[in-house]
Amino acid sequence: MAANSLTPLPRYLHATLDKHTGIVHVATYAKGAAKYVLTGGADRIIRLWNPSTATEIKAYKGHGYEVLSITVFVELFRSLLYNDCEREMDSHS
């Protein structure tokens, strides 16, 4: 592949995801049918974001230590997200 055929990286800020308190150690992009960003840091919270709108979808609290890494398994992630939505709908009925 020739060096000039590479797509240049964006050079401007798309959005700021700013709900964490403290240092953000990791940001992971989860792609599939839908695209998400997960962030984790010193506040011991993993946050799920819609990168297109820069809105937080869910905060996963209760981690005992700072979040230093996040690994996404798309099928498991989709299942967890579906179950969370289903539980949320049940709580409002």
Stockholm file with secondary structure:
# STOCKHOLM 1.0

chainA/1-93         MAANSLTPLPRYLHATLDKHTGIVHVATYAKGAAKYVLTGGADRIIRLWNPSTATEIKAYKGHGYEVLSITVFVELFRSLLYNDCEREMDSHS
#=GR chainA/1-93 SS CCGGGSCCCCCSCCCCCCCCSSCEEEEEEECSSSCEEEEEETTSCEEEEETTTTEEEEEECCCSSCCCCCCCCHHHHHHHHHHHHHHHHHHTC
#=GC SS_cons        CCGGGSCCCCCSCCCCCCCCSSCEEEEEEECSSSCEEEEEETTSCEEEEETTTTEEEEEECCCSSCCCCCCCCHHHHHHHHHHHHHHHHHHTC
//
